[in-house]
Amino acid sequence: MSYALSSTNMTRSRELEAAWTYHNGTKHSYQSVRTGTHYLDFSNQPLPFKIYTTLPPIPLPRDFSPLTMPALQAIAAAPSEPSQERVPDLKALGEILHLSAGITRHRKAEGWEFHFRAAACTGALYHIELYLVCGDLPGLPAGVYHFSVHDSALRRLRAGDYRAVLVRATAGEPSVAHAPAAIVCTSTYWRNAWKYQARAYRHAFWDAGTILANLLAVVAGRALPARVVLGFVDAAVNSLLDVDSDREASLALVPLGWTATSAPESAPAAEALRLETRSLSRAEVDYPPIRAMHAASSLATEEEAAGWRGGIDTGGPAGCASRTIGLPSVDDADIPADAVAEVIQRRGSSRRFAPRPLRLAQLSAMLHRATRGIPTDFLMPPGTSLITPYVIVHAVEGLSPGAYVYHRAAHALELLREGNFRNQAGYLGLEQELPAEAAVNVYCLADLHPVLDRFGNRGYRAAQLEGGIIGGKLYLAAYAQRLGATGLTFYDDDVTAFFSPHAAGKSVMFLAAVGHPARRRAG
Ligand SMILES: Cc1cc2nc3c(=O)[nH]c(=O)nc-3n(C[C@H](O)[C@H](O)[C@H](O)COP(=O)(O)O)c2cc1C
């Protein structure tokens, strides 16, 4: 394998204990959930919104024209080629932000009002924020903005064109240099760590991933070029957003649109802003493993950002054994055409599943469309993946119940072990009923060894994020077929052992359960 790395990055690449220490230290096990002493202090529950108290809102339009591309097509669409000017206007941004991370449903229960959002999020704690960095756009002057979810508005943090900061931070990544606008995702750790403690750093990428799955489907529906960029100098982006990176840190950039002229070469000085935001809770608890993992996976120089870009050989399709079943081919004409916007509005995690089986064509469409590749700066050539999906089938017509591995290139399932594994699936999904009740459980596994060897500790972010994006696409693929889905957490090593020897050495990045939704239990 040949790639250029700076000496700093080389050092960092060899110091992989940070990723393993974090990963191993945040595993769930039968033992860990029984010995943990953490409890939920509801009197100190953090606010699920970032609210700037002194900035005026710029309301986002909501009168979108129908976004009709079928969701099952949008989640698998090849990225739009940047061949002509594509500049999003304020309305387009309003649609992208709303359908990625906006409030789509309200529910009142026990005197509380809950606001659910377009994308699934661990514990409904909504710790992911979206920011916008843009030049002059139709309806919006150049600036750095925050997407204020609580009132569906933008708030301007800085006036002026600051895109050059992102271009420099990404060492001239072409999709950033030619983008009229870019979205930056951050996580405010405490808002998720309140419940999940140090494991919240994994959730940062899972929950950003489900948002990005929606975002990529929406921009595909509008033929707007976009790409997920993970190679950037962390401190440069964090200081542009004026976030305190010990509490809130940038995770990914998504350049949107394309112009022939690149962004200006320089930007106004980005002074510290010290803007007031509403306090999240009475007190905040610091989780040092989160900060340590973030620091160990940060890029410090443009040289490091340039060394990050590129691909990894994930070793083509593994030899398919004789117990491999080719899945029915997935043709646009034969699959539900429910539009992407409608599917996102309809989505919501299933709280119960009915015992009805899936049709084989439904499972086939879901696996195929959720795994066709993601436009990123780390999956090269396009269409490669760090993730191998493993599946427990409980109830699919024409398929024996059992444990399978999915071969993306061949669009085939290889039977690893036949059997009814409902009880085991319930156990592996942290002893919950949902994974036992569902028709199938899809686990996204990654072999972190080559990923960390190639990318250093930051490869951990990439593997978790890709798991989250595929998880978000699985949600959309299920709801597009009028099925239900839920993300789930899991007993890490027990999942690997369950799928071994095939999965030996791999780590779980995401779990989604899919089936026919059923009514909630009373009470
Ligand atoms: C990565 C991930 C893990 C999740 N884990 C669980 C889980 O273990 N148990 C559960 O009941 N729900 C789980 N959920 C579902 C969330 O609780 C749900 O997304 C959240 O309450 C928001 O509701 P909504 O998805 O209906 O909008 C998970 C969701 C995600 C994205």
The ligand as an SDF file (V2000), in Angstrom:
LIG
                    3D

 31 33  0  0  0  0  0  0  0  0999 V2000
  -27.6980    4.4360   16.8400 C   0  0  0  0  0  0  0  0  0  0  0  0
  -29.0380    4.2930   17.5040 C   0  0  0  0  0  0  0  0  0  0  0  0
  -29.1770    3.4220   18.5710 C   0  0  0  0  0  0  0  0  0  0  0  0
  -30.4180    3.2780   19.1850 C   0  0  0  0  0  0  0  0  0  0  0  0
  -30.5490    2.3820   20.2020 N   0  0  0  0  0  0  0  0  0  0  0  0
  -31.7730    2.1280   20.7210 C   0  0  0  0  0  0  0  0  0  0  0  0
  -31.9520    1.1040   21.6990 C   0  0  0  0  0  0  0  0  0  0  0  0
  -30.9820    0.4500   22.0990 O   0  0  0  0  0  0  0  0  0  0  0  0
  -33.2010    0.8910   22.1590 N   0  0  0  0  0  0  0  0  0  0  0  0
  -34.2820    1.5960   21.7210 C   0  0  0  0  0  0  0  0  0  0  0  0
  -35.3990    1.3450   22.1610 O   0  0  0  0  0  0  0  0  0  0  0  0
  -34.1400    2.5970   20.7910 N   0  0  0  0  0  0  0  0  0  0  0  0
  -32.9230    2.8600   20.2760 C   0  0  0  0  0  0  0  0  0  0  0  0
  -32.7700    3.8360   19.3110 N   0  0  0  0  0  0  0  0  0  0  0  0
  -33.9240    4.6010   18.8390 C   0  0  0  0  0  0  0  0  0  0  0  0
  -33.9470    6.0050   19.4570 C   0  0  0  0  0  0  0  0  0  0  0  0
  -34.3720    5.9000   20.7970 O   0  0  0  0  0  0  0  0  0  0  0  0
  -34.8600    6.9200   18.6350 C   0  0  0  0  0  0  0  0  0  0  0  0
  -34.2270    7.1720   17.4170 O   0  0  0  0  0  0  0  0  0  0  0  0
  -35.1190    8.2350   19.3470 C   0  0  0  0  0  0  0  0  0  0  0  0
  -35.9340    8.0410   20.4770 O   0  0  0  0  0  0  0  0  0  0  0  0
  -35.7940    9.2360   18.4270 C   0  0  0  0  0  0  0  0  0  0  0  0
  -37.0270    8.7450   18.0000 O   0  0  0  0  0  0  0  0  0  0  0  0
  -37.3900    8.5070   16.4690 P   0  0  0  0  0  0  0  0  0  0  0  0
  -36.3300    7.6400   15.8750 O   0  0  0  0  0  0  0  0  0  0  0  0
  -38.7470    7.8310   16.5080 O   0  0  0  0  0  0  0  0  0  0  0  0
  -37.4540    9.8270   15.7970 O   0  0  0  0  0  0  0  0  0  0  0  0
  -31.5250    4.0280   18.7160 C   0  0  0  0  0  0  0  0  0  0  0  0
  -31.3640    4.9340   17.6540 C   0  0  0  0  0  0  0  0  0  0  0  0
  -30.1260    5.0720   17.0620 C   0  0  0  0  0  0  0  0  0  0  0  0
  -29.9660    6.0510   15.9240 C   0  0  0  0  0  0  0  0  0  0  0  0
  1  2  1  0
  2  3  1  0
  2 30  2  0
  3  4  2  0
  4  5  1  0
  4 28  1  0
  5  6  2  0
  6  7  1  0
  6 13  1  0
  7  8  2  0
  7  9  1  0
  9 10  1  0
 10 11  2  0
 10 12  1  0
 12 13  2  0
 13 14  1  0
 14 15  1  0
 14 28  1  0
 15 16  1  0
 16 17  1  0
 16 18  1  0
 18 19  1  0
 18 20  1  0
 20 21  1  0
 20 22  1  0
 22 23  1  0
 23 24  1  0
 24 25  2  0
 24 26  1  0
 24 27  1  0
 28 29  2  0
 29 30  1  0
 30 31  1  0
M  END
$$$$
